[in-house]
Amino acid sequence: MKSLFLFMLLSFALTAHSQNYDFGKISKEELQEKFNPLDSSANATYLYKYRRTYFVYRQEEGFSILTDVQERIKIYNQEGFDYANRIINLHKYHNENEKVMGLKGYTYNLVDGKIEETKLDKHEVFNVEKSKYTDQEKFTMPNLKEGSVIEYKYKIESPFYWNVEDFVFQYDIPVKKIEASFEAPEYFNFKFNTKGFLIVNPKNTTKSDKITFNYKERSGGTGMSNAVSRTTYSSSNLNFITNITSYDLSNIPALKEEPYVNNIDNYRSAVQYELSYTKFPQSTIKYYSTTWEDVVKTIYTSSDFGNELDKTGYYEDDVDALIGTVSDPLKRVALIYSLVKSKVKWNGYTSIYANDGVKKAYKDHVGNAAEINLMLTSMLRYAGLKAYPVLVSTRQHGIPIFPTREGYNYVVTYVKLDEGIMLLDATSKFSLPNVLPTRALNWQGRIIAEGGGSELVDLYPKQDSKSNIFMMIDLEENGDIEGNFRSMKTNHDALTYREQYVETDQDQFLEELENKYNGLEISDFKVTNALDLSKPVIESYKFFKESQADIIGDKIYFSPLFYLRTLTNPFKLEKREFPVDFVYPSSSTYRVSINLPEGYKVESTPEPVALMLPDNLGVFKYNVLVTELAVQLVIDTQINTPIVSPLYYDTLKEYFKQLIEKENEQIVLTKI
């Protein structure tokens, strides 16, 4: 077996060494490959990824940035078919936009020992508008089969030379070969930031370059002169140095996703280029984002941010009527918060800038995240409260580790009161003070003070979200169970439940709930306080489920949590290099009372246990109480911190292993 593995590695190395990566030069060996030799679990593999990003100068337009892309992907099975669906994101702003040029693609299959190619039809390439600031070019590679190799190439031209897309080196499938380069004229100074755990060693070189300026001059042939009109042409060159950073990586492992990750892209190996300043000939230095203070100042002075905060005329009458007789600051916050949530609906767009403006959003009753929460901040200030906008990067957007204007994409509101601070987000009608929507719970936000100063604020809640579950169960002699279920949820648990329940058809919600528990039959379903945010949301129903106990001879075996018990450990990696993200601190309590079938008594029960995570990270307590006619189960669990360092991963993995084993231990009944 060892010899076979070494042979596979040698074959792989020889193949990689001799591989032709020119576009269209697909080999039979690539088509015959059944699995990735270094990761047999992979559904697909990047055989080759190429990217070159460089600057061009056009005399009438100035500098723009071009990116050449070529990708070759091996599809091993149907689960890998998704990698034939490609999306190219294209930025746009005002009247300028990025565009795709020269898109070509082919799907290759091995048919009767010969390579068959199918061309991507240009009519199967679609351009769609994702938002005001982003278009997408979408295509799906044709004639896809298990074993296919797909390959495509294209060029992106962008007028936004200050916005360089990240160079990403790690994906959720393996990569056999990456070649990439970034080439910038000496007039552009970029900061270089890396992220992820993969070691990347760039190679830095330079080359001589030049810009040719062409001139046309027309003379003679004017007035009373008999001179002949002439056109003369001339040119001049500007010589400069281009700085080149190149990357050459091989055999890059997939970045395996696991539960409880806020955004896997935060830990994906990549290089970020941030424009620090430009210095053109005979011009002064122009600075871009070099510090967070610079970033904040740029954002605050934007007409789509700071100016929107100063607008008050469109709401003054409504706010005056609402709080005119109210002097209590807390009540003023509550009234204005409710006004904005009920008055303006979120359109689903995240942004730190107003799109159509706060005034129009208020009038039309719809706006993006910036318009809604800048409006909220402005109203609170108008009411005499210390309120400030907070820049946030949503969980999907990632964590802004380095100073960059692209680091934030969302806005919430910060209020400072004598009783403490409040974080508010009026985009969700189910959110409460200090109960932000989950999308906004992403490490730290940046409070922007009047004048453009800033400081950081922790976005994670300090108060537990609680879920209390009560069950009364009748266990039948044949192993069936029926009974009553009731749960109470607070804070983020309640917010999440309300978002799922209120926004969904009830029949569909019930069907999904029954399917979640594999055929649970539910009746008398009821939700209380779905819209009353001041109270816990309460869910109750009657249920029936077959075969929840094993009958062996005159004994009955069952787990007292029945269909609610945890079956698999969410933590499966041997080693985890990124934090475990539980989103928010939480506690759960289970109180389960089980009436025994007539003629049976308890023979044995699981032993009580208390599992403690170190440094007060969490606790699990389990206990079974026995009476003559019933069994009572009490479980208390707590996760006291939303973010757990990877240093605790082995301990956390073992904690969940023991928790699951305990939840699945059985009570044994025997006939009297």
C-alpha positions, 0 to 999 in steps of 0.5 A, a space after each residue: 500500500 505504501 509503495 502504491 502511494 509513493 508511485 501515485 505521488 511520483 506519477 503526479 509529480 511527473 505529470 505536473 512537471 510536464 504539464 502544458 498550461 497553454 490555453 486549449 492544450 488539454 492532455 488525455 492524462 487530465 481527462 483520464 484522472 479519476 481523483 486528485 492524488 493528494 485529496 481523494 475526497 475532492 469533487 473537483 480540482 483547479 488544474 491551473 489558475 492564472 492571473 495577471 493584473 497590470 496597468 495600461 495608459 491611454 492618452 485620452 483616458 489615463 491609467 486603467 487596470 487590466 486583469 487576464 484570467 485563465 482557469 482549468 478545472 477537472 470535474 470528478 463527479 456530479 457533486 463537482 458540476 457546480 464548478 461549471 457555473 461561473 460568476 464574474 463580478 464587475 464594479 460600477 460607479 456613476 458613469 464608469 464600469 468594469 467590462 469583460 473582454 475576450 471571454 472564451 471557454 471549452 468543455 473537454 471530454 474523452 470519447 472513444 479515446 479521443 478528446 472532444 471539445 464543446 465551445 461555450 456559446 456566447 448566447 449562453 453568457 448573461 449579464 445581470 445587475 446585482 446592485 447599483 454598484 455591481 453587475 455580474 457576468 454569468 455562464 455555465 460550461 456546456 456538455 458537462 460529464 463526470 470526468 470533464 475538464 473545463 477551461 475558460 479565459 477572459 480579460 477584465 478592464 477597470 477604470 478603478 485602478 485604486 481598487 485591486 481585487 484580492 489575489 486568492 490562493 486557496 479555495 474549497 477544492 485543491 489547486 495543482 498550480 497557480 501562477 499570478 502577477 501584479 504589475 504597477 508603475 512606479 507612480 503607484 504605491 501599494 501596501 501589501 497585506 497577507 491573510 490566511 495560514 498558507 505560506 506565500 513567498 512572492 518574487 519581486 522584480 522590475 522592468 523598464 517601461 514607457 508611455 508614448 505620447 502622440 501629438 498632431 499639429 495643424 498649420 497654415 491655410 488660414 486668413 488671406 494667406 496662400 499658404 498650404 495647410 499642413 498637418 504634422 505628427 510628433 511623439 515623445 516617450 516617458 520612461 518609467 519602472 514597473 514593479 512586478 510581484 509574481 507568485 508560483 504555487 503548487 499543490 495547494 490543499 483545499 480549505 475545508 469548511 466546518 460549522 461555526 465559522 463566521 466567514 471562511 474567506 477571513 482565513 483563506 490564503 490571499 494577498 490584498 493590495 491597497 493603494 497608499 498614494 500616487 506620485 505622477 511626474 510634475 505632480 504632488 503626492 496624492 494620499 489614499 487610505 493609509 490609516 484608519 483615520 484617513 479611511 474614516 475621514 474620506 467616508 465622513 466627508 462624502 456627500 453620501 454619508 456626512 451630508 445625509 446625517 445633517 438633513 433634518 427637514 424631512 422628518 422634523 414634524 413627525 419627530 416633534 409630534 412623537 416626542 414633544 411631551 417625552 423627556 426620558 432619554 430611554 423613551 425617546 430612543 424607543 419611540 424614534 427607533 420604532 418610528 424608523 423600523 415601521 416607516 422605512 423597509 430595508 431593501 436588502 442592500 448593504 452599503 455605507 453610503 446613501 443610494 438615493 438619499 435619506 429624504 427619498 428613503 423616508 418618502 418612499 418608505 424603502 432604503 438601504 442599510 446606510 439610509 435607514 441607520 443614518 436617518 435613525 442616527 440623525 433623528 436621535 441627534 435631533 432629539 438631543 441624544 448622543 448618537 453616532 453612526 457605526 461602520 460595520 463589515 457584515 459577516 459575509 463581507 469579512 473582517 477589515 483587518 487592514 485600513 481600507 476604504 472597502 473594509 466596511 459595507 454596513 452602518 448601525 447606530 450607537 447611542 450613549 446614555 447615562 445607563 450605558 451604550 446602545 447599538 441599534 439597527 433599524 433594518 430588521 423589524 425584529 431587532 432590539 437595542 443591543 440585539 443586532 441582526 446576525 449579519 452585523 455581529 462581526 467582531 468590531 465596528 468603528 464609531 464615527 464621531 462628529 468631525 470624522 474621528 473614530 473609535 472601535 466598539 465590540 459588536 457582540 452582545 454581552 447578554 445571553 440569548 436564552 432558550 427554555 424547552 419544556 416537554 411532557 411525554 407519554 411513552 407507549 409500550 410499543 415505543 411510540 411517544 406523544 406529548 406537549 412541547 413548549 419553548 421560550 426564546 429571548 434576544 438573538 434566539 427570539 430574533 432568529 425564530 421570528 425572522 424564520 416564522 413571520 416571513 414564512 408561510 405557516 404551512 411551509 414552516 410546519 412542514 419544514 419543522 416536521 421534516 427537520 425531526 424526520 416525520 414528527 407529526 405536529 398538531 395544535 401549533 401556536 406561536 405567541 408574541 411573534 410580533 411583541 418584541 418586549 416578550 419572549 417568543 413562545 412556540 407550543 404544539 402537540 406531537 406524535 412520533 413512532 418508534 422512539 424506543 427499542 423493545 428487546 424482550 421485556 425491556 425498553 431502551 430510550 434516550 430521554 431527549 428522543 428526537 431532540 438529542 444531538 447525533 453528530 459532533 460538528 467538529 471533525 477536523 484534526 486541527 483547526 487554525 481559525 476561531 470557533 464562532 458561536 455568533 452570540 453567548 447563549 444558554 439552553 435549558 431542557 425540562 423533560 418529563 416522561 410518563 412510563 408505560 403501565 407495568 414498567 419500572 426504571 431499571 437504570 438511568 445515565 449517571 449525572 454529569 457536569 462538563 466544564 470548558 476551561 476559562 468559563 467558556 461553557 458548561 453542560 449539566 445533565 441529570 435524571 430524576 426518577 419517580 414511581 411513574 415518571 422520569 424527569 430529565 434536566 439539561 442545562 447548557 451554556 456557551 459564555 463567549 461568542 468567539 473561541 480561540 483555536 487553541 481550545 479546539 481539541 478541548 471543545 471537540 472532546 467536550 462535544 463528544 462527551 456531550 453527545 455521548 451523554 445525550 444518547 445514553 439510554 434509560 432502561 425500563 423493565 416489566 414489573 
